[in-house]
């Protein structure tokens, strides 16, 4: 029983939070509304805003509420009821029970990519948490695309550095239509005389010797002498370079481990 009341309380708080935010948020397609008129229970209505931004209300028919705040929508319905001669006084109350018109897209390497309703003031880390957080293939960075005053901008933020430094100025506030894309983590590749050749996640400042460890170490025939890396330069050409154990790897580097001659 306690569990039931706990769940009920959580649901009520969630509805209240959505409603409080929605009072200042323009209504739009998909928003679920609960409408009541004081003293007139027969006019109570639960409905959703149509794609055209309309609701159908008893006595007055279609009412366009698209772009209106809940208080403005209440005044509009009240005015239509009074002007139509249906009521002398119409005290209308609108409760937003589901906010679908205000959404952001969380895409890329998150556990649950998709579009999510945004209620209240929400920033990048808030919405990443809603999407389940960064997935196992996710990297340190996220690209945020926002449109403000008709101008679209793109900003890449380093999530790890932001959190480690506690400098949250890049934890951007999101509004309807914004998109967050979590980039895939960079990889390196290792082949030749290693136990487990293949592609692996490249951690920051990873060295060649660390890469050898991730690859399971050398085979009995392998040697750390003459290690080589295939690396693509700024022009796109692939170069084969000799490296030492403390060489820091770059994204898409390919480490080659030679066979010992002795």
LOVODO-245249 format. One record per residue (C-alpha): residue number from 1; residue in three letters; x, y, z. Coordinates in steps of 0.05 Angstrom, whole numbers, always signed. Layout:
<nodes>
- NUM,ALA,X,Y,Z
...
</nodes>
This chain:
<nodes>
- 1,UNK,+0,+0,+0
- 2,UNK,+57,+48,+17
- 3,UNK,+88,+32,-50
- 4,UNK,+22,+49,-85
- 5,UNK,+17,+116,-50
- 6,UNK,+89,+131,-65
- 7,UNK,+78,+118,-139
- 8,UNK,+14,+160,-138
- 9,UNK,+51,+218,-105
- 10,UNK,+107,+215,-156
- 11,UNK,+56,+217,-213
- 12,UNK,+20,+276,-183
- 13,UNK,+85,+313,-173
- 14,UNK,+104,+299,-245
- 15,UNK,+37,+325,-271
- 16,UNK,+44,+387,-227
- 17,UNK,+114,+400,-253
- 18,UNK,+92,+394,-325
- 19,UNK,+32,+439,-312
- 20,UNK,+72,+492,-277
- 21,UNK,+121,+496,-335
- 22,UNK,+67,+491,-388
- 23,UNK,+31,+553,-360
- 24,UNK,+86,+595,-392
- 25,UNK,+99,+549,-451
- 26,UNK,+61,+556,-517
- 27,UNK,+12,+499,-530
- 28,UNK,+21,+458,-592
- 29,UNK,+5,+394,-629
- 30,UNK,+3,+331,-585
- 31,UNK,-4,+366,-518
- 32,UNK,-55,+331,-474
- 33,UNK,-103,+378,-437
- 34,UNK,-152,+370,-381
- 35,UNK,-203,+427,-384
- 36,UNK,-256,+444,-333
- 37,UNK,-306,+501,-324
- 38,UNK,-324,+519,-253
- 39,UNK,-395,+500,-235
- 40,UNK,-406,+464,-302
- 41,UNK,-381,+392,-296
- 42,UNK,-416,+375,-362
- 43,UNK,-364,+419,-397
- 44,UNK,-304,+381,-369
- 45,UNK,-260,+353,-424
- 46,UNK,-196,+313,-434
- 47,UNK,-168,+322,-503
- 48,UNK,-105,+330,-545
- 49,UNK,-85,+388,-589
- 50,UNK,-91,+368,-662
- 51,UNK,-36,+375,-714
- 52,UNK,-72,+439,-736
- 53,UNK,-69,+466,-665
- 54,UNK,-143,+458,-651
- 55,UNK,-185,+427,-596
- 56,UNK,-259,+412,-601
- 57,UNK,-297,+440,-541
- 58,UNK,-370,+429,-522
- 59,UNK,-419,+483,-548
- 60,UNK,-366,+525,-584
- 61,UNK,-334,+472,-629
- 62,UNK,-263,+481,-656
- 63,UNK,-217,+527,-617
- 64,UNK,-147,+542,-642
- 65,UNK,-99,+543,-583
- 66,UNK,-34,+535,-621
- 67,UNK,+19,+581,-593
- 68,UNK,-24,+604,-535
- 69,UNK,-3,+598,-462
- 70,UNK,-52,+560,-418
- 71,UNK,-76,+625,-387
- 72,UNK,-89,+656,-456
- 73,UNK,-124,+592,-478
- 74,UNK,-168,+595,-416
- 75,UNK,-187,+667,-431
- 76,UNK,-202,+650,-504
- 77,UNK,-249,+592,-486
- 78,UNK,-281,+634,-431
- 79,UNK,-294,+690,-480
- 80,UNK,-324,+644,-532
- 81,UNK,-371,+613,-481
- 82,UNK,-394,+682,-457
- 83,UNK,-398,+715,-526
- 84,UNK,-437,+655,-552
- 85,UNK,-489,+665,-497
- 86,UNK,-477,+598,-466
- 87,UNK,-453,+623,-398
- 88,UNK,-455,+689,-362
- 89,UNK,-391,+676,-327
- 90,UNK,-341,+623,-349
- 91,UNK,-282,+607,-303
- 92,UNK,-241,+560,-346
- 93,UNK,-182,+520,-320
- 94,UNK,-133,+482,-365
- 95,UNK,-84,+430,-338
- 96,UNK,-30,+404,-384
- 97,UNK,-23,+330,-369
- 98,UNK,+25,+313,-425
- 99,UNK,+72,+361,-460
- 100,UNK,+89,+335,-530
- 101,UNK,+96,+399,-571
- 102,UNK,+160,+419,-535
- 103,UNK,+212,+367,-552
- 104,UNK,+287,+359,-563
- 105,UNK,+323,+305,-601
- 106,UNK,+377,+264,-565
- 107,UNK,+414,+223,-617
- 108,UNK,+478,+185,-629
- 109,UNK,+512,+143,-577
- 110,UNK,+461,+145,-521
- 111,UNK,+424,+86,-492
- 112,UNK,+355,+109,-514
- 113,UNK,+360,+157,-573
- 114,UNK,+296,+193,-593
- 115,UNK,+254,+255,-583
- 116,UNK,+237,+275,-512
- 117,UNK,+187,+325,-483
- 118,UNK,+222,+381,-448
- 119,UNK,+191,+410,-386
- 120,UNK,+219,+466,-344
- 121,UNK,+290,+491,-353
- 122,UNK,+331,+434,-381
- 123,UNK,+403,+432,-403
- 124,UNK,+446,+382,-441
- 125,UNK,+463,+337,-382
- 126,UNK,+391,+336,-359
- 127,UNK,+367,+310,-426
- 128,UNK,+424,+261,-434
- 129,UNK,+402,+231,-368
- 130,UNK,+331,+225,-394
- 131,UNK,+358,+187,-454
- 132,UNK,+394,+137,-409
- 133,UNK,+462,+169,-411
- 134,UNK,+521,+159,-458
- 135,UNK,+525,+88,-486
- 136,UNK,+587,+43,-485
- 137,UNK,+607,+66,-555
- 138,UNK,+598,+140,-537
- 139,UNK,+656,+188,-537
- 140,UNK,+673,+248,-493
- 141,UNK,+640,+299,-538
- 142,UNK,+570,+319,-559
- 143,UNK,+548,+364,-615
- 144,UNK,+491,+412,-597
- 145,UNK,+450,+443,-653
- 146,UNK,+406,+501,-632
- 147,UNK,+363,+552,-668
- 148,UNK,+353,+620,-638
- 149,UNK,+320,+679,-672
- 150,UNK,+321,+642,-738
- 151,UNK,+396,+628,-735
- 152,UNK,+421,+556,-728
- 153,UNK,+487,+545,-692
- 154,UNK,+528,+483,-677
- 155,UNK,+573,+475,-616
- 156,UNK,+616,+416,-595
- 157,UNK,+623,+407,-520
- 158,UNK,+670,+360,-483
- 159,UNK,+626,+327,-432
- 160,UNK,+683,+295,-392
- 161,UNK,+724,+359,-387
- 162,UNK,+662,+399,-368
- 163,UNK,+643,+353,-311
- 164,UNK,+714,+342,-286
- 165,UNK,+728,+416,-284
- 166,UNK,+659,+433,-254
- 167,UNK,+656,+489,-305
- 168,UNK,+585,+483,-331
- 169,UNK,+582,+544,-376
- 170,UNK,+578,+497,-436
- 171,UNK,+520,+458,-406
- 172,UNK,+474,+494,-454
- 173,UNK,+400,+506,-440
- 174,UNK,+355,+470,-489
- 175,UNK,+288,+490,-518
- 176,UNK,+239,+460,-567
- 177,UNK,+272,+437,-632
- 178,UNK,+343,+432,-605
- 179,UNK,+385,+371,-620
- 180,UNK,+441,+337,-581
- 181,UNK,+484,+286,-617
- 182,UNK,+533,+244,-577
- 183,UNK,+593,+227,-620
- 184,UNK,+622,+157,-625
- 185,UNK,+686,+146,-586
- 186,UNK,+749,+146,-629
- 187,UNK,+783,+79,-641
- 188,UNK,+851,+51,-654
- 189,UNK,+869,-14,-688
- 190,UNK,+923,-65,-673
- 191,UNK,+946,-125,-713
- 192,UNK,+1006,-169,-723
- 193,UNK,+1036,-209,-666
- 194,UNK,+987,-192,-611
- 195,UNK,+940,-239,-574
- 196,UNK,+875,-203,-593
- 197,UNK,+881,-161,-656
- 198,UNK,+823,-115,-673
- 199,UNK,+794,-46,-662
- 200,UNK,+788,-16,-592
- 201,UNK,+764,+47,-559
- 202,UNK,+818,+100,-557
- 203,UNK,+823,+133,-489
- 204,UNK,+853,+201,-481
- 205,UNK,+929,+203,-482
- 206,UNK,+933,+128,-494
- 207,UNK,+1004,+105,-510
- 208,UNK,+1028,+49,-554
- 209,UNK,+1047,+5,-495
- 210,UNK,+977,+14,-466
- 211,UNK,+948,-6,-533
- 212,UNK,+991,-69,-532
- 213,UNK,+962,-86,-464
- 214,UNK,+891,-77,-489
- 215,UNK,+907,-122,-547
- 216,UNK,+924,-177,-497
- 217,UNK,+1000,-169,-502
- 218,UNK,+1049,-199,-550
- 219,UNK,+1045,-269,-578
- 220,UNK,+1106,-313,-564
- 221,UNK,+1133,-291,-632
- 222,UNK,+1120,-217,-622
- 223,UNK,+1170,-162,-606
- 224,UNK,+1165,-91,-582
- 225,UNK,+1224,-73,-626
- 226,UNK,+1207,-37,-691
- 227,UNK,+1135,-21,-673
- 228,UNK,+1101,+16,-730
- 229,UNK,+1037,+57,-737
- 230,UNK,+996,+72,-799
- 231,UNK,+971,+143,-791
- 232,UNK,+931,+187,-837
- 233,UNK,+960,+258,-844
- 234,UNK,+922,+323,-853
- 235,UNK,+920,+313,-929
- 236,UNK,+888,+245,-921
- 237,UNK,+949,+204,-941
- 238,UNK,+968,+144,-899
- 239,UNK,+1039,+144,-872
- 240,UNK,+1076,+87,-838
- 241,UNK,+1117,+113,-781
- 242,UNK,+1164,+81,-730
- 243,UNK,+1141,+93,-658
- 244,UNK,+1165,+81,-587
- 245,UNK,+1125,+52,-530
- 246,UNK,+1108,+121,-502
- 247,UNK,+1081,+148,-568
- 248,UNK,+1011,+176,-558
- 249,UNK,+962,+147,-607
- 250,UNK,+913,+187,-649
- 251,UNK,+843,+168,-673
- 252,UNK,+844,+113,-726
- 253,UNK,+917,+96,-716
- 254,UNK,+935,+25,-736
- 255,UNK,+990,-6,-694
- 256,UNK,+1030,-62,-726
- 257,UNK,+1070,-110,-682
- 258,UNK,+1126,-146,-718
- 259,UNK,+1148,-218,-711
- 260,UNK,+1214,-228,-673
- 261,UNK,+1272,-252,-716
- 262,UNK,+1302,-290,-658
</nodes>
